[in-house]
């Protein structure tokens, strides 16, 4: 007898599947799915993908070195993107600042504006 997929419905009404080996032991368990149809699609995906799946040995030193390089590159890229965004924000603020200062001066010289209650259109 080959392995089998067992679909179960949990207490919260969600579905999950387990891959059970020939010896009756659970080999893998899925995430939860909201519908039985999506759970069956998950089973189908595992059947399709597992046949040609490669093994990625994350215990190997070469893998660890690759991950370290990837993390370092990501950190540098994130730092550069943050710096670029900060510079763009500073430029936008500097560009808007003269207009803001003019509006503040206008508000000081005319304490009642038309947008305030009792402004220009007082009875």
Secondary structure as GFF3:
##gff-version 3
##sequence-region A 1 123
A	DSSP	beta_strand	4	9	.	.	.	ID=ss1
A	DSSP	beta_strand	15	20	.	.	.	ID=ss2
A	DSSP	beta_strand	26	29	.	.	.	ID=ss3
A	DSSP	alpha_helix	36	51	.	.	.	ID=ss4
A	DSSP	alpha_helix	61	109	.	.	.	ID=ss5
###
